[in-house]
């Protein structure tokens, strides 16, 4: 909601080992900024399909928040 200045965005980008927790399992990820306009558009459309009925959507999908779009990829161990 607050774009690149938002707490969640800043913390996930600064975290050396971010993870997604689902059904009690921890999945290490890398948070990769999405810079391709086409991919940002695809993410936006997917978000609208999932949350389009929510009153909060317009606050999340403002032009100034779209640069905070991230792609979560599985973290690879070295």
Chimera marker file (.cmm) of the C-alpha trace (Angstrom):
<marker_set name="trace">
<marker id="1" x="0.000" y="0.000" z="0.000" r="1" g="1" b="0" radius="0.5"/>
<marker id="2" x="2.890" y="2.356" z="0.704" r="1" g="1" b="0" radius="0.5"/>
<marker id="3" x="5.076" y="1.285" z="-2.203" r="1" g="1" b="0" radius="0.5"/>
<marker id="4" x="8.837" y="1.086" z="-1.845" r="1" g="1" b="0" radius="0.5"/>
<marker id="5" x="8.659" y="3.252" z="1.291" r="1" g="1" b="0" radius="0.5"/>
<marker id="6" x="6.401" y="0.761" z="3.048" r="1" g="1" b="0" radius="0.5"/>
<marker id="7" x="7.607" y="-1.268" z="5.995" r="1" g="1" b="0" radius="0.5"/>
<marker id="8" x="6.919" y="-4.692" z="4.470" r="1" g="1" b="0" radius="0.5"/>
<marker id="9" x="8.769" y="-3.864" z="1.253" r="1" g="1" b="0" radius="0.5"/>
<marker id="10" x="11.778" y="-2.398" z="3.076" r="1" g="1" b="0" radius="0.5"/>
<marker id="11" x="11.998" y="-5.340" z="5.475" r="1" g="1" b="0" radius="0.5"/>
<marker id="12" x="11.700" y="-8.093" z="2.872" r="1" g="1" b="0" radius="0.5"/>
<marker id="13" x="14.338" y="-6.406" z="0.707" r="1" g="1" b="0" radius="0.5"/>
<marker id="14" x="16.709" y="-5.989" z="3.679" r="1" g="1" b="0" radius="0.5"/>
<marker id="15" x="16.198" y="-9.503" z="5.086" r="1" g="1" b="0" radius="0.5"/>
<marker id="16" x="19.068" y="-11.825" z="4.200" r="1" g="1" b="0" radius="0.5"/>
<marker id="17" x="16.793" y="-14.872" z="4.482" r="1" g="1" b="0" radius="0.5"/>
<marker id="18" x="13.132" y="-13.983" z="3.797" r="1" g="1" b="0" radius="0.5"/>
<marker id="19" x="10.621" y="-16.812" z="3.799" r="1" g="1" b="0" radius="0.5"/>
<marker id="20" x="6.997" y="-17.597" z="3.114" r="1" g="1" b="0" radius="0.5"/>
<marker id="21" x="5.244" y="-19.673" z="5.747" r="1" g="1" b="0" radius="0.5"/>
<marker id="22" x="2.349" y="-21.783" z="4.487" r="1" g="1" b="0" radius="0.5"/>
<marker id="23" x="0.569" y="-24.581" z="6.319" r="1" g="1" b="0" radius="0.5"/>
<marker id="24" x="3.240" y="-24.575" z="9.001" r="1" g="1" b="0" radius="0.5"/>
<marker id="25" x="6.095" y="-24.977" z="6.521" r="1" g="1" b="0" radius="0.5"/>
<marker id="26" x="8.817" y="-22.382" z="5.994" r="1" g="1" b="0" radius="0.5"/>
<marker id="27" x="9.902" y="-21.798" z="2.399" r="1" g="1" b="0" radius="0.5"/>
<marker id="28" x="13.025" y="-19.645" z="1.910" r="1" g="1" b="0" radius="0.5"/>
<marker id="29" x="12.620" y="-17.139" z="-0.936" r="1" g="1" b="0" radius="0.5"/>
<marker id="30" x="14.366" y="-14.328" z="-2.755" r="1" g="1" b="0" radius="0.5"/>
<marker id="31" x="12.382" y="-11.129" z="-3.260" r="1" g="1" b="0" radius="0.5"/>
<marker id="32" x="13.204" y="-9.875" z="-6.750" r="1" g="1" b="0" radius="0.5"/>
<marker id="33" x="11.970" y="-6.450" z="-7.908" r="1" g="1" b="0" radius="0.5"/>
<marker id="34" x="9.816" y="-6.670" z="-11.041" r="1" g="1" b="0" radius="0.5"/>
<marker id="35" x="10.882" y="-3.994" z="-13.497" r="1" g="1" b="0" radius="0.5"/>
<marker id="36" x="9.204" y="-5.241" z="-16.655" r="1" g="1" b="0" radius="0.5"/>
<marker id="37" x="5.956" y="-3.301" z="-17.258" r="1" g="1" b="0" radius="0.5"/>
<marker id="38" x="4.321" y="-6.338" z="-18.852" r="1" g="1" b="0" radius="0.5"/>
<marker id="39" x="5.045" y="-8.502" z="-15.822" r="1" g="1" b="0" radius="0.5"/>
<marker id="40" x="3.815" y="-5.796" z="-13.428" r="1" g="1" b="0" radius="0.5"/>
<marker id="41" x="0.610" y="-5.711" z="-15.518" r="1" g="1" b="0" radius="0.5"/>
<marker id="42" x="0.222" y="-9.482" z="-15.243" r="1" g="1" b="0" radius="0.5"/>
<marker id="43" x="0.660" y="-9.324" z="-11.467" r="1" g="1" b="0" radius="0.5"/>
<marker id="44" x="-1.852" y="-6.482" z="-11.270" r="1" g="1" b="0" radius="0.5"/>
<marker id="45" x="-4.432" y="-8.458" z="-13.266" r="1" g="1" b="0" radius="0.5"/>
<marker id="46" x="-3.913" y="-11.553" z="-11.102" r="1" g="1" b="0" radius="0.5"/>
<marker id="47" x="-4.341" y="-9.429" z="-7.978" r="1" g="1" b="0" radius="0.5"/>
<marker id="48" x="-7.559" y="-7.955" z="-9.378" r="1" g="1" b="0" radius="0.5"/>
<marker id="49" x="-8.904" y="-11.424" z="-10.171" r="1" g="1" b="0" radius="0.5"/>
<marker id="50" x="-8.236" y="-12.588" z="-6.630" r="1" g="1" b="0" radius="0.5"/>
<marker id="51" x="-9.099" y="-9.462" z="-4.635" r="1" g="1" b="0" radius="0.5"/>
<marker id="52" x="-11.192" y="-7.377" z="-7.051" r="1" g="1" b="0" radius="0.5"/>
<marker id="53" x="-14.180" y="-7.338" z="-4.713" r="1" g="1" b="0" radius="0.5"/>
<marker id="54" x="-12.222" y="-5.823" z="-1.840" r="1" g="1" b="0" radius="0.5"/>
<marker id="55" x="-12.610" y="-2.160" z="-0.986" r="1" g="1" b="0" radius="0.5"/>
<marker id="56" x="-8.822" y="-1.999" z="-0.415" r="1" g="1" b="0" radius="0.5"/>
<marker id="57" x="-7.782" y="-2.830" z="-3.995" r="1" g="1" b="0" radius="0.5"/>
<marker id="58" x="-7.671" y="0.762" z="-5.220" r="1" g="1" b="0" radius="0.5"/>
<marker id="59" x="-5.255" y="1.665" z="-2.417" r="1" g="1" b="0" radius="0.5"/>
<marker id="60" x="-2.935" y="-1.204" z="-3.305" r="1" g="1" b="0" radius="0.5"/>
<marker id="61" x="-2.898" y="-0.743" z="-7.077" r="1" g="1" b="0" radius="0.5"/>
<marker id="62" x="-2.051" y="2.948" z="-7.286" r="1" g="1" b="0" radius="0.5"/>
<marker id="63" x="0.529" y="3.938" z="-9.927" r="1" g="1" b="0" radius="0.5"/>
<marker id="64" x="2.958" y="4.994" z="-7.186" r="1" g="1" b="0" radius="0.5"/>
<marker id="65" x="2.815" y="1.566" z="-5.501" r="1" g="1" b="0" radius="0.5"/>
<marker id="66" x="3.442" y="-0.550" z="-8.603" r="1" g="1" b="0" radius="0.5"/>
<marker id="67" x="7.264" y="-0.091" z="-8.467" r="1" g="1" b="0" radius="0.5"/>
<marker id="68" x="7.135" y="-2.147" z="-5.249" r="1" g="1" b="0" radius="0.5"/>
<marker id="69" x="5.996" y="-5.236" z="-7.155" r="1" g="1" b="0" radius="0.5"/>
<marker id="70" x="8.174" y="-8.189" z="-6.149" r="1" g="1" b="0" radius="0.5"/>
<marker id="71" x="8.512" y="-11.694" z="-7.514" r="1" g="1" b="0" radius="0.5"/>
<marker id="72" x="9.188" y="-14.311" z="-4.852" r="1" g="1" b="0" radius="0.5"/>
<marker id="73" x="11.488" y="-17.021" z="-6.114" r="1" g="1" b="0" radius="0.5"/>
<marker id="74" x="12.657" y="-20.108" z="-4.252" r="1" g="1" b="0" radius="0.5"/>
<marker id="75" x="15.948" y="-19.390" z="-2.543" r="1" g="1" b="0" radius="0.5"/>
<marker id="76" x="18.812" y="-21.526" z="-3.739" r="1" g="1" b="0" radius="0.5"/>
<marker id="77" x="21.461" y="-22.705" z="-1.372" r="1" g="1" b="0" radius="0.5"/>
<marker id="78" x="25.071" y="-22.194" z="-2.339" r="1" g="1" b="0" radius="0.5"/>
<link id1="1" id2="2" r="1" g="1" b="0" radius="0.2"/>
<link id1="2" id2="3" r="1" g="1" b="0" radius="0.2"/>
<link id1="3" id2="4" r="1" g="1" b="0" radius="0.2"/>
<link id1="4" id2="5" r="1" g="1" b="0" radius="0.2"/>
<link id1="5" id2="6" r="1" g="1" b="0" radius="0.2"/>
<link id1="6" id2="7" r="1" g="1" b="0" radius="0.2"/>
<link id1="7" id2="8" r="1" g="1" b="0" radius="0.2"/>
<link id1="8" id2="9" r="1" g="1" b="0" radius="0.2"/>
<link id1="9" id2="10" r="1" g="1" b="0" radius="0.2"/>
<link id1="10" id2="11" r="1" g="1" b="0" radius="0.2"/>
<link id1="11" id2="12" r="1" g="1" b="0" radius="0.2"/>
<link id1="12" id2="13" r="1" g="1" b="0" radius="0.2"/>
<link id1="13" id2="14" r="1" g="1" b="0" radius="0.2"/>
<link id1="14" id2="15" r="1" g="1" b="0" radius="0.2"/>
<link id1="15" id2="16" r="1" g="1" b="0" radius="0.2"/>
<link id1="16" id2="17" r="1" g="1" b="0" radius="0.2"/>
<link id1="17" id2="18" r="1" g="1" b="0" radius="0.2"/>
<link id1="18" id2="19" r="1" g="1" b="0" radius="0.2"/>
<link id1="19" id2="20" r="1" g="1" b="0" radius="0.2"/>
<link id1="20" id2="21" r="1" g="1" b="0" radius="0.2"/>
<link id1="21" id2="22" r="1" g="1" b="0" radius="0.2"/>
<link id1="22" id2="23" r="1" g="1" b="0" radius="0.2"/>
<link id1="23" id2="24" r="1" g="1" b="0" radius="0.2"/>
<link id1="24" id2="25" r="1" g="1" b="0" radius="0.2"/>
<link id1="25" id2="26" r="1" g="1" b="0" radius="0.2"/>
<link id1="26" id2="27" r="1" g="1" b="0" radius="0.2"/>
<link id1="27" id2="28" r="1" g="1" b="0" radius="0.2"/>
<link id1="28" id2="29" r="1" g="1" b="0" radius="0.2"/>
<link id1="29" id2="30" r="1" g="1" b="0" radius="0.2"/>
<link id1="30" id2="31" r="1" g="1" b="0" radius="0.2"/>
<link id1="31" id2="32" r="1" g="1" b="0" radius="0.2"/>
<link id1="32" id2="33" r="1" g="1" b="0" radius="0.2"/>
<link id1="33" id2="34" r="1" g="1" b="0" radius="0.2"/>
<link id1="34" id2="35" r="1" g="1" b="0" radius="0.2"/>
<link id1="35" id2="36" r="1" g="1" b="0" radius="0.2"/>
<link id1="36" id2="37" r="1" g="1" b="0" radius="0.2"/>
<link id1="37" id2="38" r="1" g="1" b="0" radius="0.2"/>
<link id1="38" id2="39" r="1" g="1" b="0" radius="0.2"/>
<link id1="39" id2="40" r="1" g="1" b="0" radius="0.2"/>
<link id1="40" id2="41" r="1" g="1" b="0" radius="0.2"/>
<link id1="41" id2="42" r="1" g="1" b="0" radius="0.2"/>
<link id1="42" id2="43" r="1" g="1" b="0" radius="0.2"/>
<link id1="43" id2="44" r="1" g="1" b="0" radius="0.2"/>
<link id1="44" id2="45" r="1" g="1" b="0" radius="0.2"/>
<link id1="45" id2="46" r="1" g="1" b="0" radius="0.2"/>
<link id1="46" id2="47" r="1" g="1" b="0" radius="0.2"/>
<link id1="47" id2="48" r="1" g="1" b="0" radius="0.2"/>
<link id1="48" id2="49" r="1" g="1" b="0" radius="0.2"/>
<link id1="49" id2="50" r="1" g="1" b="0" radius="0.2"/>
<link id1="50" id2="51" r="1" g="1" b="0" radius="0.2"/>
<link id1="51" id2="52" r="1" g="1" b="0" radius="0.2"/>
<link id1="52" id2="53" r="1" g="1" b="0" radius="0.2"/>
<link id1="53" id2="54" r="1" g="1" b="0" radius="0.2"/>
<link id1="54" id2="55" r="1" g="1" b="0" radius="0.2"/>
<link id1="55" id2="56" r="1" g="1" b="0" radius="0.2"/>
<link id1="56" id2="57" r="1" g="1" b="0" radius="0.2"/>
<link id1="57" id2="58" r="1" g="1" b="0" radius="0.2"/>
<link id1="58" id2="59" r="1" g="1" b="0" radius="0.2"/>
<link id1="59" id2="60" r="1" g="1" b="0" radius="0.2"/>
<link id1="60" id2="61" r="1" g="1" b="0" radius="0.2"/>
<link id1="61" id2="62" r="1" g="1" b="0" radius="0.2"/>
<link id1="62" id2="63" r="1" g="1" b="0" radius="0.2"/>
<link id1="63" id2="64" r="1" g="1" b="0" radius="0.2"/>
<link id1="64" id2="65" r="1" g="1" b="0" radius="0.2"/>
<link id1="65" id2="66" r="1" g="1" b="0" radius="0.2"/>
<link id1="66" id2="67" r="1" g="1" b="0" radius="0.2"/>
<link id1="67" id2="68" r="1" g="1" b="0" radius="0.2"/>
<link id1="68" id2="69" r="1" g="1" b="0" radius="0.2"/>
<link id1="69" id2="70" r="1" g="1" b="0" radius="0.2"/>
<link id1="70" id2="71" r="1" g="1" b="0" radius="0.2"/>
<link id1="71" id2="72" r="1" g="1" b="0" radius="0.2"/>
<link id1="72" id2="73" r="1" g="1" b="0" radius="0.2"/>
<link id1="73" id2="74" r="1" g="1" b="0" radius="0.2"/>
<link id1="74" id2="75" r="1" g="1" b="0" radius="0.2"/>
<link id1="75" id2="76" r="1" g="1" b="0" radius="0.2"/>
<link id1="76" id2="77" r="1" g="1" b="0" radius="0.2"/>
<link id1="77" id2="78" r="1" g="1" b="0" radius="0.2"/>
</marker_set>
